[in-house]
């Protein structure tokens, strides 16, 4: 029995045919692991919008950077890569519409001053990698050990928009004013009060993700602001058209209004289709921000708003604006469809009325034609009978005047014979016309 089990254990696992996406699905859970971080560390994090062919451009730029320094390049199709350069570490990640580069620098532990040297003196290394797209996110995060010294945060940040909170059950503090420094980087200070390296690395990554997805979510606001005037104009035109529908009469006027409604619907749907991805992405990014904020477990510091409260006050209105614009698009689309259905129904009724009047007119013309045809048939019977009687009269008259009737032993009276032939001719001609009419009717 043991030998049989051992033989079973020698089976080839590859004999089972795997789903073509199994490896990708398994790897996704481990695609972006947390990396340990110990204070003091300095992180420069940037995100570039990278749609279309730009993800490939980001990978190629990183590959060229690594090749120039003898480092391993990201394999084809890779979504993330990590490269070490002395004491610094570069991490690259590729997402659906953006790519991120994060430089992790060691800092001297003596005489530490937050954000010194300035980010402008460190970001030169970022320019050594070809920029794959427009820059959206730039974060300068400084992880330091909390020495309980007064760091004069009001001198580092704008006090009016400074957000501070204790996180990870008080084991760290995060602070930022969400404003760019002279070099364009948003400063974030993380004070370590006893985090393990793994917990510190996880906190750093979550804080960077909060700032990244916050800006990505806000990309929906300019789109909403761009669409708002067009939506207001379409609403006004819809109001005008629905009011005009109550007084409009005639097929031409209703057709003209229907064409206007169709044009408005096409314009509205074009804008909705163009903004569909942007608004959907903004909702998804906002949800990620909320999840990351709930994960770090903020606790308020007296006198300062937490990140959650600050973003609820500043970011939530923008998200509500996007949602409102999308709802207005849906509501106006429904109203346009209902108005078009009403007009289309009215046009159909008017067309049916016109068709009914046209059929009635055609029936009247057919009836008049039938009466005219019968009149013509009666006249034609009379005319043909007259010609037949005239021919009989001429024939009898010629026989009488030539004496042919006398030689045959009788006398013909042309007038009497003509008179007797008239009813016979009428009956014959009438019956012939009737047969012709019946034959045509049977053929039809």
C-alpha positions, 0 to 999 in steps of 0.5 A: 500500500505504501508503495502504491501511494509513493507511486501516485506521488510521482505523478506529473502535475502538468498532466492536468490541463490548466486554464490559460489565465490560471497563472495570471490569476494566481500571480495577481494576489502577489503582484504588489507585495508590501516591502519592509521599511525602517525609519529613516527612509525617503520616498519619491513617488510619481504616477504618469497617466499611461493609456493606449500604448504608454504602458509599453512605453513605461516598460521600455523606458525602465528596461533601458534604464536598467540595461544602462546600469547592468540591472535586470530588466522587467520581463515582457508583459510584467506589471511590476518590477523592483531594481536595487541601486546601491542603497536605493530601491526603484519600484515600478508598477503598471496599472490600467491607465497609469504607471507609478515609479517609487524611489526608496532612499536611505537617510542619515540617522544623525541630525535628521531634518524632515524633507532635507535635502529638498525634493528638487535635489533628489528628483533628478534621478527620475528624469533618467527614465523616459517619461511615459505620459503626463505627470499626475502624482508626485509625492515626497514621503519622509518616514522618520522615527518619532523622538517626541521633539517639536518638529514645527509642522506649521513651518513645513506645511500650510497650517490652514490645510494641515491634516494630522492623525495617529494611525495603526492604533497609535504606532505612527502619525501621518501629516500632510497639507496636500499641497505641492512644494516648490518642486511640485511634490506633495509632502507627507510626513510619517512618524514611526512610534514602534512599527515593525519594518513590515508594518511600516512598509505597509503603511507607507504603501497605503499612504502613497496609494491614498494620494495617488488614487485621490488625484485619479478620482478627482480627474472626473471633476474637470469632465463634469465641469466640461459637460455641465454647460452642455447639459444645461443647454440641452435641458433648456432646449428640452423644456422649450420643445416640450412646451412647444409640443402642446401648441404644435399642429400639423405633421411638418411641425411635429416632424421638425420637433422630432428631428430636434429631439433626436439631435439632442438625444444624440448629443447627450448620448455622445457626451455620456458615452465619452464620460462613462469610463471617467466617472466610473473610474472616479467612483472606483478610485474614491472607493479605494481611497476610503478603503485605504483610510479605513485600513490605517485606522485613523485617530484624531489629534486635537486641533487638526482634522484627520485625513478622512475628515479633510478629504470628506470636506474637500474631495466629497463635493467633487465626487458628488458633482460627478455623480450629479452630472451622471444622474442628470445625463440619465434623467435627461436621456429618459425625458428625451426618450419619452418626449420623442415617443410622444411626438412619434406617436402623434406623428404616427396618428397624423400619418394614419389620418392622412392615409385614411383621408387618402384612402377615402379620396381614392375610394371617391375617385374610384366611385366616380370613375366607375360611374363615368365608366358605366356612363361611357358604356351606356353611350358606347352601346347606344353609339354602336347600336346606331352604327349597326342599325345604320349599316342594316338600313344601308344594306336593306335600302341598297337591296330595295333600290336595286330591285333584288327584293322584287326579283326574289318575290318580296318587297323590303321596307327599309324603314321597317327593317331598320326599326326592327333591327334597332332593339336587336342591335342594342341587345347584341351590343349590350350583351357583348359589352357585358361579357367583356366587362365580366371577363375583365373583372374575373381577370382582376 
